Amino acid sequence: MAAVVVPSSMQISITVVGNKNGKRMSSHNRQILKLKSRKTFKTRASFEDVNFSTAKVVTIRYSDLAVPNYPKLRKNLLQLSHRLAALPDDAKKNLEDPDSRYSFGWSHGKEKLESGQPDKFKGSFYANPIVDVPTNVEDLIQRYPSYCRENVWPKSTLPELELAFKDLGKLIFNVGSLLAAHCDKYVAKQNWDAPSLKDILGRSLCHKGRLLHYFPIVQSDNNSTPWCGWHTDHGSLTGLTSAMYMKGDSEVNCPDNTAGLYIKTRTNAVVKVSYGENNIAYQVGEATEILSNGLFHATPHCVKTAKGEKASGIERNTFALFMQPNWDEPMYNLVSVAYLHKELMKSNGSMPFGDYSEQLLNKYYGLHSP
């Protein structure tokens, strides 16, 4: 399931598109709920009447809500992604944190593609936009380095990045917390005694922002290789900006309308997710699938590369906020995601979120546990 939040009205509607056979519903059967909001960031909306099990994409529209400064914050940060990637190699090297499995600061060529080769197609900058120092407990820092280490900021080479990153990350978190509250209401209606997603995210110190720069395509590149292969996120909710495409220092339109974000539905139908520059998209992650006992499904997704002569020299910049449980949050019902990570399942079917995610990072980066 993927949800798209459109930050623009005081009225919210939830649109469910598709049915259990993967076919598009006729307009008279499409479920649309009109929900009132009290004011910005406070709503009495509910998902109670939405059948998520039969939905392809659920859209929550805030038409005219005026989420404060979102278009400006998005543009500021994504333009900085271009500038960050253009820094000298030694400056970017100083922003790397190998002890965190490159989960803080700059990372390029550290993750593995499906072929097993290093991923050179994109560079990433990771930071926690909510807290700079999650903990000072050394044992926790050693056990969960991808969450408990401090942020690394380019204070001398690109000082404006820190504020831009935090401002956008906190805004996407606040909107995502509203979405989490609606998810809680839906789970409660199914009589599943699950912990509150909103509360879990509210007390967590593990949230992680990822500023992504997909390097320009050249004609010699194999354009059949996606910018980002099929995968699911291991957190709870992932908030996504729409991408900014650039050529040189100028923003341009994407030259290939087949490029961009794709998801798979529960029926394995592949759907291109299109949303505007003033919209925020949220994807469900594995932690929400686990804690809801499969009522919500993690969203398989990939990013397809732009193709054709006009795509040469085009770069893609975007930002993702991974809203995640705290490292000590218990994760029960791991059997619900055994189809994704069978090799990581413990016999007792449970482990803290920190252990779960550290093992997955080892898998993705081809590293061993500390």
Secondary structure as UniProt FT lines:
FT   STRAND          2..8
FT   STRAND          11..17
FT   TURN            20..21
FT   TURN            27..29
FT   STRAND          31..39
FT   TURN            40..41
FT   STRAND          42..43
FT   TURN            48..49
FT   HELIX           52..54
FT   STRAND          57..63
FT   TURN            68..69
FT   HELIX           70..85
FT   HELIX           89..93
FT   TURN            94..95
FT   HELIX           98..100
FT   TURN            101..102
FT   STRAND          105..108
FT   TURN            114..115
FT   STRAND          122..127
FT   HELIX           138..143
FT   HELIX           145..148
FT   TURN            155..157
FT   HELIX           160..189
FT   TURN            190..191
FT   HELIX           197..202
FT   STRAND          208..214
FT   TURN            219..220
FT   TURN            223..224
FT   STRAND          228..231
FT   STRAND          237..241
FT   STRAND          244..247
FT   TURN            248..249
FT   STRAND          250..252
FT   TURN            257..258
FT   STRAND          260..264
FT   TURN            266..267
FT   STRAND          270..272
FT   TURN            277..278
FT   STRAND          280..284
FT   HELIX           286..291
FT   TURN            292..294
FT   STRAND          301..304
FT   HELIX           309..311
FT   STRAND          315..323
FT   TURN            327..328
FT   STRAND          330..331
FT   HELIX           334..337
FT   HELIX           338..341
FT   HELIX           342..344
FT   TURN            347..348
FT   STRAND          351..352
FT   HELIX           353..365
//
